[in-house]
Amino acid sequence: MRLLVTGKNGQVGAELALSLAALGEVTLVDRAQLDLAKEHAIRRVLRELKPEVIVNAAAYTAVDRAESEPELAMQINARAPGVLGEEAKRLGALLVHYSTDYVFDGEKRAPYVEDDVPHPLNVYGRSKLDGELAIAASGARHLILRTSWVYGPRGRNFLFAILARASSGEGLRVVADQIGAPTSSIAIARGTAQLVSRMRTLSGAEGLYHFTAQGETSWHGFAQAIVAGAGLAVEVAPISAADYPIAARRPMNSRLDNGKLERTFGLRLPDWRAQLDEVLARLQISG
């Protein structure tokens, strides 16, 4: 099986290099080799490589900066996935694409299911929703995987921001009224490999799935767990989202229901606490 992975230097892309290796010949590309802002480059690379599976791990993820760069966010997160879908259909390939809890406004009291009507609060969320719609409209065989609060053992993310400040002995003030499921890049990559493998024998399983860690917490609870897991003794004070002004509004409820994923594929990602333990162990950090 020939697999193409975009975003090889990103949090998820780097882990996919490991998880997909057992499935076949994996080609990983970065922005220099495949610029998703350039439609002609996407078509040229895919027609040259002729992959059987395309895993799009590249995205514009600067949520706050997207408010001032909407065109670039839309090009990479919305139009490029549509082009990938068109080329996937032309090749008869499977397209795996990652989306986000930010397609919802967070006003629902219960976890969101795939059939809930999206209502993004920010440019990033709108761009990711438009990417979902473009892939569906392309007619390609696809898996769209909505995940949330992604972090991992490399890159810039919430985990490293908390560790850096806590290691300096500085007290932390972290939002406590936004709820979700921190999901590690390791778990996402492993789960993706399992899904791709199972798609070989499953028919009619294409579509949209929620794909997050089990359990739930707040950003404050996540920060507390990071600090405790690293054996650091600093205060983590809870604050409200209103006390932490940022450019892009975030949903207060980012919980996603993963029941469809489990019913279709028999797959559940591990609890968020177990994922955090594994990431800290990978970093050789332990309390």
Protein Blocks (a to p, Z undefined) as FASTA:
>chain_A
ZZddehklbmklmmmmmmmmmnmccddddfklocfklmklmmmmmmmnopabdcdfbdcf
blklmmmmmmlmmmmmmmmmmmmmmmmmmnopacdddddfklpgolafbdcdfklccddf
bfklmmmmmmmmmmmmnopacdddddehiacfedjdfklmmmmmmmnopacdddfkbccd
dddfklmmmmmmmmmmmmmmpghkaccdddddedjddfklmmmmmmmmnopacddddddf
klmccfbdcdfblcdcfklmmmmnopacddfklmmmmmmmmnopaZZ
